[in-house]
Amino acid sequence: MTITRQAVADRIADYLHHRITQAQLVDWAETALMDGEFDAKDAATLSAVVARLGVADVRAFGLAWADCEELLGRLGFAARVEIVTT
């Protein structure tokens, strides 16, 4: 599988929208690091961001909103919050 900036941003978005759990995000990142092929032009950035996602389940690292914003920024994306009634 080829890992692109969009693919990583989509996974972070899935996590932030509660479509996947933190454990699923970490599992995806670990698999991507072992088996994935990073888009050549963005390989350094992609591997660094995915590696950071891969340790999100370690207490010392975690994954806060600010971390997601920073990682998305490194990928060329920005996060927005929308407040809606339930």
Sequence and secondary structure as in RCSB ss.txt:
>XXXX:A:sequence
MTITRQAVADRIADYLHHRITQAQLVDWAETALMDGEFDAKDAATLSAVVARLGVADVRAFGLAWADCEELLGRL
GFAARVEIVTT
>XXXX:A:secstr
 EE HHHHHHHHHHHHTTSS HHHHHHHHHHHHHH EE GGGHHHHHHHHHHHHTTTSTTT   HHHHHHHHHHH
T          
